[in-house]
Amino acid sequence: MSGILRRATSGADHNGRHSRVWEFVGAYGPDVTRLCRAGTGLIPGVTGIGLSAGTVEPGRSERTGPRTRFASDHISTRLESLQHTLDEGPCRDAASTDRPVLAADLTGGSWRRRWPRFTPAALDAGVRAVAALPLHAGAVRHDGALDLYRRTPGRRDLPDPVAAGAFAAAVTELLTLERLDLDFTGAFRDGCHPGSVADSATSALLSCWFDRSILRPTRGRLHALSVAHGLSGQDAHRLVTAVYEAMANVVEHGGGHGQLLMWLRDDRLWCEVSDHGPGIPDTVLPVRRPFTDPRTRHLDSSGLWLCQQFSTSVDIATDRTGTRMTMSFRLSHLPP
């Protein structure tokens, strides 16, 4: 198998985070509220959780500004409301800078200077430490942030950064699913085991959280679904090849774990493969025919080239938070 490209190998901590992201998504999705309800048990050292995020109206591409999507208790509700009303606080800063914000002790004078109205109000509510993580993962960014708070100050017993980062990434993934305007309920019904397939009552055909162990079994699932939903034998083979190449790249270079989605819309089958790896280097995009330029011979981009050749359309989003490849395949005939 020829990978799409070579990317730096992630360390053990990064691999652990990648794995945990998809565990959270598979176990609690597709409803982001269900995941947030479990948050204080999934992130050690956190007393409460708030989520402010923009939304997408069904069937429309326009996004609204951030609003409170979840609050774990009355204090979290108060913190989210304060930031919306006062237009200052950790959520606002994390969203605008695209960087995590940590205030380990709100009683420090620097925080009063930074948030002159939010800080005293948060202290009055009994909050002594807050953190906010931007909603940016898998090459998708949402307006808003995930807020975490504690009643005790200090850097001791801070939230586990791996767990908190994985949780924020999982929240971002579930918000991204909302953008597709698809019913993923059935695809999540069997839990988070790889290769679970939605029943016919849902609009998502496949939702799969994968690692190296299920690459080959997933090929069979993809081929069966492709033929059943209108691709001819040769075109089904092309879909399987393209999606397999994208998944194999995730395993080799994108953190070892990823997500595969498959759905039917209009006259095409759509497949999306995403990861939370380091992203595709600028030297690889745009893709050229493999090995035609001696200067790029060291880059193994043949897999990505195959994805482009075998698909009706390919869209690639990539940045420091991961890569998301969306491919479409025009149907040979509509299924009965």
Salt bridges, closest charged atoms under 4 A:
GLU62 OE1 - ARG60 NE 3.33
ASP87 OD1 - ARG92 NE 2.89
GLU88 OE1 - ARG117 NE 3.82
ASP93 OD2 - ARG114 NE 2.91
ASP98 OD2 - HIS136 ND1 2.75
ASP98 OD1 - ARG141 NE 3.80
ASP98 OD2 - ARG320 NH2 2.68
ASP160 OD2 - ARG20 NH1 3.73
GLU173 OE2 - HIS276 NE2 2.85
GLU173 OE2 - ARG324 NH2 2.68
GLU178 OE2 - ARG69 NH2 2.84
ASP199 OD2 - ARG189 NH1 2.64
GLU252 OE2 - ARG212 NH1 2.79
GLU272 OE2 - ARG324 NH1 3.08
ASP275 OD2 - ARG7 NH2 3.26
ASP293 OD2 - ARG295 NH2 2.87
ASP319 OD2 - HIS136 NE2 2.81
